[in-house]
C-alpha cells in the first residue's frame, strides 16, 4: 500500500520538515532566490518550493543526497559549461548536499530566468 504524499501549503511548511542543518541550507537558497528575483511570488508547485514571475521562474527541492534546482531547460542550457561539474538533465541540476551551494552561479541563473520571463511577457503583451 502506498503512503499518501505530503501536501505542502507554503515554503515555510516544506522547509520545516527537514533536519535543522538542511533547513538552514534551504532557507539560504530561498533567500538567495528572493534577492535575485525581488518581484517573484513564492508558492508550492509540483509539491516543491517555487518562485513565480510572469510564469514559473525556478523550483527547488531537497533529496537524500542532493538539492534539486529546476531553472527550466533554458536556464540549464545558458549555464551548461558552469553546471558541467554537477549532475544535470534538460531542466534540472543536482547540487550535492555535502558541498556548499554555488551561490553566485545560482544567483546568475535566477537573474537570467527573471530577464527571460520578463522579456517573454513583454513580447506577449506587444502582440495584442
C-alpha positions in Angstrom: 0.0 0.0 0.0 1.3 3.4 -1.0 1.5 6.1 1.7 -0.1 9.4 0.8 2.1 12.1 -0.4 2.7 15.1 1.8 0.9 18.2 0.6 2.5 21.5 1.4 0.8 24.8 1.7 3.8 27.0 2.0 7.6 27.1 1.5 7.9 27.5 5.3 6.0 24.3 5.8 8.1 22.5 3.2 11.4 23.6 4.8 10.2 22.8 8.3 10.0 19.1 7.6 13.8 18.7 7.3 16.6 18.5 9.9 18.0 21.8 11.1 21.1 21.7 9.1 19.2 21.1 5.9 16.6 23.7 6.9 19.4 26.2 7.1 20.6 25.4 3.6 17.1 25.5 2.1 16.5 28.9 3.8 19.7 30.2 2.4 18.7 29.1 -1.1 15.3 30.7 -0.6 16.7 34.0 0.5 19.2 34.0 -2.4 16.4 33.5 -4.9 14.3 36.2 -3.2 17.2 38.6 -3.5 17.8 37.8 -7.2 14.1 37.9 -8.1 12.6 40.6 -5.8 9.3 40.7 -7.7 8.7 37.0 -7.6 5.9 35.3 -5.7 6.5 32.3 -3.6 4.3 29.3 -3.9 4.3 25.5 -3.9 4.0 23.9 -7.3 4.6 20.2 -8.1 5.0 19.9 -4.2 8.2 21.9 -4.5 9.1 25.5 -3.4 8.5 27.6 -6.5 9.2 31.2 -7.4 6.8 32.7 -10.0 7.2 35.9 -12.0 5.2 36.1 -15.2 5.4 32.3 -15.2 7.4 29.7 -13.3 10.9 31.0 -12.6 12.6 28.3 -10.6 11.8 25.4 -8.3 14.0 23.7 -5.7 13.6 20.5 -3.6 15.7 18.5 -1.1 16.5 14.9 -1.6 18.6 12.4 0.4 21.9 13.1 -1.4 21.2 16.4 -3.2 19.3 19.7 -3.6 17.5 19.7 -6.8 17.3 23.1 -8.6 15.0 23.5 -11.5 15.6 26.6 -13.6 13.8 25.2 -16.8 15.7 23.9 -19.8 16.7 27.4 -20.9 18.4 28.1 -17.5 20.3 24.9 -17.7 21.4 25.5 -21.4 22.5 29.0 -20.7 24.9 27.9 -18.0 25.8 24.5 -19.3 29.5 24.9 -19.1 29.4 26.2 -15.5 27.0 23.4 -14.5 29.2 20.7 -16.0 30.6 19.7 -12.6 27.1 18.8 -11.4 24.7 16.0 -12.4 22.1 17.7 -14.6 19.3 17.0 -17.1 17.3 19.0 -19.5 15.7 21.2 -16.8 17.3 20.3 -13.5 20.6 20.3 -11.7 21.6 18.4 -8.6 23.8 20.1 -6.0 25.3 17.5 -3.6 24.1 18.1 -0.1 27.6 17.6 1.4 29.0 20.5 -0.7 28.4 24.3 -0.4 25.8 25.6 -2.8 27.3 27.6 -5.7 25.6 30.8 -4.6 27.0 33.1 -7.2 26.1 30.8 -10.0 22.6 30.2 -8.7 22.1 34.0 -8.4 23.1 34.5 -12.0 20.8 31.7 -13.2 17.9 33.2 -11.3 18.6 36.6 -12.7 18.8 35.1 -16.2 15.4 33.5 -15.7 13.9 36.8 -14.4 15.1 38.6 -17.5 13.8 35.8 -19.7 10.4 35.7 -18.1 10.0 39.5 -18.2 11.1 39.6 -21.9 8.7 36.9 -22.8 5.8 38.6 -21.0 6.7 41.9 -22.7 6.7 40.4 -26.1 3.4 38.7 -25.5 1.8 42.0 -24.4 3.2 43.7 -27.5 1.4 41.2 -29.8 -2.0 42.1 -28.5 
